[in-house]
């Protein structure tokens, strides 16, 4: 058994026993090649971790190896600016993700908007930034059903073809436990579109496919490209000198129980857990963060009176989409933000 010297922050060191257990129990079908060195931007204390050589692949064409994470030895991190970069934003046809896409474009960042459709304001954004002149940022729309993995593959392939790849990935599409995929309307009942007897025998809750499985898959696709780019795109290799960003959208619901919307609560708890679990990627230059907003003034709420009944107007203050987008921009550019942090966004305040 090899021994990998690890340089870790205090927070990472606390998780090393669970890392050992997790990597030791990986099945042969998804082996991880683990050997090398962690070195964080904070700590200098060396910790030895016994590890076994293993490999892990997200797809036959584009695997990523956790030895890439463990072998990084440089502590130099380059500042990250969205200017001149390219972002993939799912769910950008409306709401928070539209506002974030708009802010990125205003800062000279190309944006691929992935959604089922565009609201008029999002279409206007595409029209405004349609020039392909090399002097201004460009916005393109790719019709995407985020529960369809081929659609997600197409998003990344299109970003590769149109922009040479993406530096920022925001899997922002989400739903607030609609009646058609709802814990209290089980599969097979009149209001549910989740089938109780799927043709292939594999059951799905659309709420979880959209809110959880889709961001997990987008994260895998991004990491696999950044850790093992194609020979034609060496500039996409993530390093501390060439950093990349993943920005998730969780929710304050991911920190509390919610009897009315248990699937939504569960999905956001899981997204926050995903973000925190991937904190060690920061040592590679891939920073994974997220925002956890309160109640946001978007069509998801304002156009659904039945959801407004859940709010207590004496307690729940509207958070403007711009406040959330500002926090998402912090996740990209603020060097004080650490990988694995989830920024809570409430009315007039943001905290980690």
N, C-alpha and C positions, 0 to 999 in steps of 0.2 A: 504494500500500500504506500502510495506517495504521500508526502507531507507538503502542503502548500503554505508558505509563510504568508500571513495576512496582516496588512496594516489597515486598521479600522477605526472609525469613530466610536465613541462610547456607545451610541445607540446601536450601531451595527454589531459591536462585540456582544451586546446583550442577546442578540438573535443567533449567534453562531451555533449554540447547541441544536436549535431547531433546523438550521441549515445543514448541519451534519446528518441529522436524522432524515431530513427530506431527501438529500442527495444520495444517501446510502440505500434508500428504499426504492429508488426509481426503477421501473421495470426495464427489461432489455429492449423493449420496443421503443422506448423514449429515453435512451441513455444520454447522460450529459458528460462531456469531456471537461473535467474540472481539474485544473492545475494552474498554479501561478500565484499572483500576488494581488490582493486588494490594497489600495492605499487611498484613503480619503483625503479630502482637502483640509480635514481638521486634525485628526490624531496621528501620532507617530509611533504608538506602541504596537509592537509586533505580536501577533497571535498565530500559533501554528494550528492548522486544521488538517486532520487526516482526510484525504479524499481519494476516490477511485476514478480512474479514467473512464469517462462516459461521453456519449454524444446525444444531442437533442436536435430535432429538425421540425420546423413548422411546415415545410413542404419539401418534396424531393428536389425542387429547383433551387430553393433558397433557404438552407438551414442556418440557424445561428447556434453558436457554441458558448456555453457559459465559461469556458476557459478564456474567452475574450474579455469577460467581465473580471475574471480573477487575475489576469496577467498585467493589467495596466499599472505602471509604476510611476508615471509622471504625476506631479501634483499641480502642474500649471494648467489653469482653466482660462480659456479665452472668453472675454465678454461676449454676450449674445445679443444681437440686434435683429429685429424682424426685417429691417430694411434690406432689400435685395434678395430676400428669401422667398420660399414658396410654402404655402400652407394648404393642407387638406382639412376641410371643415364639413362634417356631416350634420344634417339637420339645419343647414344654413339658409334654407328657404324662408325662415321666419324666426322671430324671437331672439333669444340670447345669441344664438349662433350667427344669425344675420348681422347683429350689431357687432359681434367680434370680427366677422369677415369684413365688414365696413371699416372698422378701425385698422385692421391689417392693411387693407388697400390704401387707406389714407396715409399709412406709414411706408408706402412703397414696397409692399409685400404682395406677390402674386397669390391668388386664392382659387382653389378648386372647390366650388360649392356643390356638395353632394346631397341630394334630397329627392323625394318623390315629385315635388313640384315647387314652384317659386311663387311667393306672394308678390304683388305688384312692386313693392319697394325693393325686393331682392332682384326682380327682373330689371328694374331700373339700374341697379348696381352693376349687373352684367353688361347692360347697354353702355353705361358710363365708362366702364373699364374694358372695353372690347378691343381696343387698338393693339395691334401686334407690331409696334414700332421700335421696341427695345429701349424706349426712353421712359415709359410709364408702366406701372404694374398692370397686370392683366387678370381678369376674372373669367372663369369658364364654369359652365353648369354641366354636371353629369347626372342624369336621372338615375337614382339609386334607391333600391329597396334594401335597407341595411340588414334585413334578416336573410337575404340571399347572399351567400358567400361568393358566388361568381361576380355579383355586382360589386362587392367590396374589392375583389381582385382587380376588377376593371377600373375602379377609382384609382388605385395605385399605379396600374399600368398606364392609364391616361396621364397621370401626373408625370410619370417617367417620360412619356412621349412628348408632352406639351412643354414641360418645364425642366426636364432633366432630373426629376425626382422632387420629393418634398422634404423640407427641413423641420416642419411643424405639423403635427397631426392632432386634430381635435375631433374625437368621435363623440360629437355632441348630441346627436339625435336621441330623443327620448319621448316617452309618453307617461301620463299621470294616471295609471291604472284605469283605462277606459272600460266601459261596460262590456266591450267585446273581448276583453282579456282581463278578467277580474276575479279575484279570489271568491267574492260573494256571488258570482255568476259562473259556476263551474262549467268545464267543457261539456258540451252536449245540451246545455240548457238554452232556452229561447234567445236570450240576449247575447250569448257568447259565440264568438267565431272560432274559439279554440275547440277543435274536434275531440270528442271522447273516443273515437275509433278511427285513428289515422290509418291510411291505406298501408303504410309501411310499418305500422305498429309502434312507431316512435312518437311519443306525445310531446307537445310544446305548449308553453304559455307565451303568447306573442309579447306580452309586457316584458318578460325576462329576456326573450330573444332580442328585443330592441334595446332595452336599458342595460343589459349585462353582457350577453353573448357577443353582440356587435362591438362594443368597445374592447372586449378581450381580443376578438379577432383582429380588429384594426391595430391594436397594440402589437400583436404578434407580427403582422405584416410589416409594420414600420420597423420594428427591431430587427427582423430578419434582413431587411434591405440595408439597414445602417451598419449592422455588424458584418454582413457578408455581401457587399454590393457586387453587382455584375462587373466584369472587367471593363465594360464600356462606360461605367459611371464610378470611377474611383473617388470622385469628389464627394460621394454620398457616404463614405466610410466615416462613422462616428468616432471621434477622438476628443479628448479634452480641448485640443486646439481647434476642433471642428465640431462643436456641440450641436445636438439636436434636442427637440422638445416634444413631449406628449402632454396634452392638457385635457383632462377628463372633466366631466360635469357630474358631480355627486349632488348632494343636497343635505340640508340640516336634517331631513328625514332619515339620512344615513347615520344619524347619531341618536335617534329617538325611536320609540315604538309608535305605531299608528294603526289602531284597530280598523279604521275605515279602509285603509289601503295597504294591506300587508304585503302584497306582491311588490308594490312600489318601494315600500320601506326596505324590504329584503334586497331588492336590486341595488338600492343606493348604499346600504350597508356593505354590500359586496364590492361595489365600485371603489368605495373608500378603502376597503381592505386590499384591493388590487393595487391601488396607488401606493399604499404604504409598503406592500410586499415588494414592489419593484424599486424601492429606494436605492439599493446597491448599484443600480445601473448608472447612477449619477457619477460614479467613479470612472465610467467610460466616456462620459460626455453626453449620455442620454438621460435627460432629466424628466422624470415622470411626476407630474403634479396634478392637482385638481382644485376645483372650487366647489363649495357647498353652500349654495344660496338659500335664503329664506323664500318667502312667497314672492314670485317675480311677476311684474305687470306685463304679461305677454298674452297672446291669443289663447294659449293653453288654458288660461284662467278666464280671461275677460270674455271669451266667446262661449263659455260653458257655464251657464247659470247654476246647473246642478252641483258643480264643484265649488262655486262661491258660497254655497250653504255650509261648507265645511269650515269656513274661516270665522274666526272671532275678531271682529273689527276693533275690539278694545285692546287686543294683544298683537294681532298680525298686521305689521306695517308693510306696505308694498315696497319691494326692492326694484329699482329701475334696472332694465336690461343693461344700460350703460355702466352701472356700478359693477355688475357681474363681469362684463367684458373688460373693464379696467383691471379687475383682479386676474382675469385670464391673461391679460397682457403682462401683468407682474410675473405670472408663472413662466412666461417666455423670457423676459428681459431682466427682471430684478435679480441681481447676483446674491442678494440676501435671502432669497427663497431657496430652501434646501430640497433636494429630491425626496419624494415621499410625503411632503407636506400637502395638506388639504386646507385651503384658505376658506374660512367661513365668511360669507358675505351677507350681512344684515343691513337694514336701512341705515345709511350714513356711516357704516363701519365695516372694516374687514380685519380679521384676525386669523392667525394660524393655530 
